[in-house]
Amino acid sequence: LQSPHYSSRPLQWIAGDWELAPIVGLHSGSFFTVTTGVDNALSGIAGQRPNQVLANPYCADQTIHCWINPQAFASPATGTLGSSGMNSLVGPGYFDVDVALIRKFHVTEHQYAEIRVESFNIENRANFLNPSTPGLVGGASGSALNSSNFGKILSDVSPRIMQFAVKYVF
């Protein structure tokens, strides 16, 4: 979006030639897998899946404190593999607005200075990630059945970030 051109020279110098560049994103939730957190099959391979024992694995009232119902899963018998599917669950989706405000000041015909102010997640909205998986958030494993954080969302995409830049083009 471009600001209008003003006939008044001082007004044009202050308020004219600004560009606004918004980016609006609507992200669907991403798929993830629940694991047992132990080697039930005695195969030496980590990341084994549990049995899904309830038809609906999600909490009745999904919040960051309860996204997946812990009672929906059970560890399989020793020496066996679980029945839950890989990437069969979906995390929360989120909405994001990023904005850039840009202005060029012409110095000569081929030279100009540009100032730029950018804000990512301008609303400072909490946009949550999937329940944690091994290796994320300090090694917490919120998708591992044996975790005390099982089914909880422990992190978000990012806070509001603002940056300012000046560039001289010659």
C-alpha positions as CSV (number, residue, x, y, z in Angstrom):
1,L,0.0,0.0,0.0
2,Q,1.4,3.4,-1.0
3,S,0.6,6.7,0.8
4,P,-0.9,9.4,-1.3
5,H,1.0,12.2,-3.1
6,Y,0.4,15.6,-1.5
7,S,0.5,18.9,-3.3
8,S,2.0,20.7,-0.2
9,R,5.8,20.2,-0.3
10,P,6.3,20.0,3.5
11,L,3.4,17.6,3.9
12,Q,4.7,15.4,1.0
13,W,8.1,15.3,2.6
14,I,6.7,14.2,6.0
15,A,3.7,12.0,5.0
16,G,4.2,11.1,1.3
17,D,6.0,8.2,-0.3
18,W,5.5,5.8,2.6
19,E,4.8,2.1,1.8
20,L,2.9,-0.3,4.1
21,A,3.5,-4.0,3.5
22,P,1.3,-6.2,5.6
23,I,1.5,-10.0,5.6
24,V,-1.5,-11.9,7.1
25,G,-1.1,-15.6,7.7
26,L,-3.6,-18.2,8.7
27,H,-1.8,-21.5,9.5
28,S,-3.5,-24.8,10.0
29,G,-2.3,-27.1,12.7
30,S,0.6,-29.5,11.9
31,F,0.5,-33.2,12.3
32,F,2.5,-35.0,15.1
33,T,3.0,-38.4,16.6
34,V,2.5,-39.6,20.2
35,T,5.3,-41.9,21.4
36,T,5.6,-44.1,24.5
37,G,8.9,-42.6,25.5
38,V,10.3,-46.2,26.2
39,D,11.3,-49.2,24.1
40,N,8.2,-51.4,24.6
41,A,9.1,-53.6,21.6
42,L,12.6,-54.3,23.0
43,S,14.0,-53.5,19.6
44,G,16.4,-50.8,20.7
45,I,14.6,-48.2,18.5
46,A,13.2,-45.1,20.1
47,G,10.0,-43.3,19.1
48,Q,7.6,-46.3,19.4
49,R,3.9,-45.5,19.4
50,P,1.3,-46.4,22.1
51,N,-2.1,-48.0,21.6
52,Q,-4.9,-45.6,21.2
53,V,-7.7,-46.8,23.5
54,L,-10.3,-44.0,23.1
55,A,-11.9,-43.0,19.8
56,N,-11.2,-39.3,20.4
57,P,-7.6,-38.6,21.6
58,Y,-8.1,-34.9,22.2
59,C,-9.2,-33.3,25.5
60,A,-12.9,-32.3,25.6
61,D,-11.9,-28.6,26.2
62,Q,-8.6,-28.1,24.4
63,T,-6.3,-25.7,26.1
64,I,-2.5,-25.4,26.5
65,H,-2.8,-27.4,29.7
66,C,-4.7,-30.3,28.0
67,W,-4.5,-30.7,24.2
68,I,-4.2,-34.5,24.1
69,N,-6.2,-36.7,26.6
70,P,-3.7,-38.9,28.6
71,Q,-6.4,-41.5,29.1
72,A,-6.7,-41.9,25.3
73,F,-3.4,-43.9,25.1
74,A,-1.8,-46.9,26.8
75,S,1.6,-48.5,26.5
76,P,1.5,-51.7,24.5
77,A,2.5,-55.0,26.1
78,T,6.2,-55.7,26.3
79,G,7.6,-57.0,23.0
80,T,4.8,-55.5,20.9
81,L,4.2,-52.3,18.9
82,G,1.4,-49.9,19.5
83,S,-1.6,-49.2,17.3
84,S,-1.7,-45.4,17.1
85,G,-0.8,-44.0,13.7
86,M,2.2,-41.9,12.8
87,N,1.4,-38.2,12.4
88,S,-2.2,-39.0,13.3
89,L,-2.8,-36.0,15.6
90,V,-3.1,-32.3,14.7
91,G,-1.8,-29.4,16.8
92,P,-3.4,-26.0,17.1
93,G,-3.5,-23.6,14.1
94,Y,-2.7,-19.9,14.4
95,F,-3.2,-16.5,12.9
96,D,-0.3,-14.1,12.4
97,V,0.0,-10.5,11.2
98,D,3.4,-9.0,10.2
99,V,3.8,-5.4,9.0
100,A,6.6,-3.4,7.4
101,L,6.6,0.4,7.0
102,I,9.2,1.7,4.4
103,R,10.2,5.2,3.2
104,K,12.8,6.2,0.6
105,F,14.4,9.6,0.7
106,H,16.0,10.5,-2.7
107,V,19.4,12.2,-2.3
108,T,20.3,12.4,-6.0
109,E,18.8,10.9,-9.2
110,H,20.5,7.5,-8.5
111,Q,21.0,7.5,-4.8
112,Y,18.6,7.3,-1.9
113,A,18.3,6.4,1.8
114,E,15.7,4.0,2.9
115,I,14.3,3.6,6.4
116,R,12.4,0.5,7.3
117,V,10.4,-0.5,10.4
118,E,9.2,-4.1,10.7
119,S,7.0,-5.8,13.2
120,F,6.4,-9.6,13.3
121,N,3.4,-10.8,15.2
122,I,2.3,-7.2,15.6
123,E,-0.7,-8.2,17.8
124,N,1.6,-10.1,20.2
125,R,-0.8,-13.0,19.9
126,A,0.1,-16.3,21.5
127,N,0.3,-18.7,18.6
128,F,0.9,-22.2,20.1
129,L,3.0,-25.0,18.7
130,N,2.2,-28.7,19.0
131,P,2.6,-30.5,22.3
132,S,6.3,-30.8,22.8
133,T,8.3,-33.6,21.2
134,P,11.7,-35.0,22.3
135,G,14.5,-32.6,21.5
136,L,12.4,-29.4,21.8
137,V,11.9,-27.0,24.7
138,G,15.0,-28.2,26.7
139,G,14.4,-31.9,26.0
140,A,10.8,-32.0,27.4
141,S,8.7,-34.6,25.7
142,G,5.1,-33.6,26.0
143,S,4.1,-36.1,23.3
144,A,5.8,-39.0,25.0
145,L,3.3,-41.0,27.1
146,N,5.7,-41.3,30.0
147,S,6.2,-37.5,30.3
148,S,4.7,-35.4,33.1
149,N,4.0,-32.8,30.4
150,F,2.1,-35.3,28.2
151,G,-0.5,-33.5,26.1
152,K,0.5,-30.0,27.2
153,I,1.6,-27.2,24.9
154,L,4.8,-25.8,26.3
155,S,5.8,-23.2,23.6
156,D,4.6,-20.8,21.0
157,V,5.7,-19.7,17.6
158,S,7.3,-16.4,18.6
159,P,6.6,-13.2,20.6
160,R,6.3,-9.8,18.9
161,I,9.6,-8.9,17.3
162,M,10.3,-5.4,16.0
163,Q,13.3,-4.2,14.0
164,F,14.5,-1.0,12.4
165,A,16.9,-0.6,9.5
166,V,18.5,2.2,7.5
167,K,20.0,1.6,4.1
168,Y,21.9,3.9,1.7
169,V,21.8,2.9,-2.0
170,F,24.3,4.4,-4.4
